[in-house]
Amino acid sequence: MADHRSRSLGSAPVPDILAGRITSALGWRPETWRRVDRGYTLAARFIVHGSGRSAFVKIATTPLTAAHMHRELRAYGAIDARFRPTLLGFSDDLAEPFLIIEDLSEANWPPAWSDEKIAAALETIRGLHASSARLRPYAEVHAARTPGWAEVARDARCFLSLGLADRAWLDAALPRLIEAEAACSTEGDAVTHFDLRSDNICILDDRAILVDWGEACLSNPKLDLGGWLPSLAYEGGPPPDAVLPNAPEVAAWVSGYFAARAGLPTIPDAPFVRQVQLAQLHASLPWVCRALGLPVPS
């Protein structure tokens, strides 16, 4: 018999069996389920309350979100708890895994950014990079990623369709962009998050907590930091080179990643990703131009 309480998974009710599994993992019965419209994939997110307690529940709803969650669950088992939320429960079911963490809805979620919030985020990121964890290397976790400017050189149509630069600028700039990008190593022994953006960073009691660990791996810490800086800039923070100066190879790699992807078709399981990538390209393209002494396209 269907439960009469208001719960939704996408546009359908959360099945009683799934609700029961979540209750068992929590150790207490949620009395209310409040949908959280946050994030860029089709995973279902809820704040649940019951008996004076609350928690955040994320449920995979597609094969893509299930694969991402299995990676995130592995990361939660490896990452030092100082940098991540408290894990309250989980299921690693192959088709319908879920994750339960502490409720951070009362934390401060940028933007807006202040000097104090940026300092807290940087302190947490530096601490993460200096920590140790048994994670897979970048080459295994992100094997499908290829250098972005090299991809643009093979087929520039998607990049040019964005209207951020013309063919003459691209033809003149590509050799230096590709050379700098190739000099950026993705290898390294540092613990990296590899999906640093404001929606994955919150401030609680003057410290930053990082969420959404599905991309975590061992890699280059400068590249991990550089991946955050374009979103910080377009949200009102400092330009990337004010935080990470003298890193033309990182500027080239990061801008190339967005240049090769922002103009691609929408991802059905992550429908808002392209617009976020475009916003980050708007910030990272001037960064790489400054770093390499290239003219900024108009």
C-alpha angles and dihedrals in degrees: 000000000000118000110244094214118106110261128142136191106190102317095329131077118267102257115248091238092056092045088052092052090051091049090051092049091049096045091224135067119254112228096189133030116200117191115232114211097203136115133046103259133069095255111131115242129194142173106217126197132193139144092004093307135104139192141176116245124194118188127191112234103175137035089258094052090043092055090047092050094050088055090047093051090053089051092051088056091053108033122090109254092231089078101040140047121274110272111230101175145326148184122219093196107157097234104025111025121167138193128211120196137163116293107258097174091115092054121099111262114195144253112104097067125203130184089257094052092047090050091050092049092048091049091053093046092050090048091050092051091050093050129086131235139160099249131146117258123259092255091062100040096042102027092138094059115101129186107285103216089048087054090050089051090055093049119003098175098100093046094046091047088067091068095226095120139006130236094260092056092045095049091050095044103040099081092056093040092053093045093051093044091052089054092061111094120213090192123096145119097244121115104246133185096204095194102068112162134132092265087060096046127070133171119229123172092346094306130100122237121198122216136185103051101179094114097047117133144138108281149118110322094206089056092049090052092043091055090063099047101076091056090046089053097049089048091059101273127123122293114273095252091056088065099031109026126181095024106121092153092057091046089052095047095046095045090046091052091057095038091058095046113030093078097046122107119281116276106237094214092045105031098170099049097092094056090049090050090050092052090051091048089055087059100037098048094065088044094058091043091056091044094052099033092245123149112260107244114243 
